[in-house]
Amino acid sequence: MSRTPRVQIWRNGEVSELVGSGTLAAVVVCDLLNGEERPLETTALFVIVSMPHTR
C-alpha cells in the first residue's frame, strides 16, 4: 500500500473532523504528537484500527 501514490499512511494521527454535505469533501487529521491539525481534500477514507502488541 505504501507504494501506491494515491494512498497516504498516517501514524500517530487521528481524524478529528469529516467535511462535506452529503458526500465527503475533506478530512481534518490531528497529529497526536504535536497537536497540529491538517485539512486534506479527499472523497474517500479508509481506517485501520489496531492495538500495539504487548506481552
ZAGUVO-87735 format. One record per residue (C-alpha): y, x, z. Coordinates in steps of 0.001 Angstrom, whole numbers, plus 524288, in hexadecimal, padded with zeros to 5 digits. Each point is the difference from the previous one (the first is absolute). Layout:
N
YXZ/...
! end
This chain:
55
800008000080000/8095A80B30802C6/7FF1B804057F1A5/805217F2EF7FB46/80EA9801677FD91/802D37F1A4802EB/7F99A800B680D71/807148057880BDF/7F8BD802F380C8D/808517FF0B80C4F/7FB14805CF80CAA/807017FDBA80CED/806ED7F44F7FA59/800177F16D8015F/8051D7F4F87F7BB/80B657FA3A80783/804777F5F37F60A/7FB567F90B7F3C1/80B137FC4E7F6BD/7FFBE7F5587F5C2/800FF7F1917FD79/7F3187FA5A7FB63/7FB2480D3B7FB3D/8009880D9F805BA/80BC0807FA7FB63/8003680B24809EB/7FA9C804F680CDB/807168076080AAF/7F7DA80B18805AF/80332805BD80D5C/7FC5380E27802B5/7F9E77FFCA80D90/8035280E4E8027C/80EC17FF137FE38/803007F15F7FF3D/805F1800ED7F26B/7FE7C7F3B77F7BB/7FECB800E57F14B/800257F4877F672/7F68B800F37F495/800887F70F7F425/7F2627FAF17FD09/7F8B47F3F17FBAE/7F32D8034D806DB/7FB90804DE80D46/7F298804C180474/7FDF28035980E48/7F4B58075C80634/7FF487FF2A80EBC/7F81080A73806BD/7FE66805AD80D72/7FEA680E6380368/7F242804D880241/7FE308036D80E38/7F3FF803AD807D9/
! end
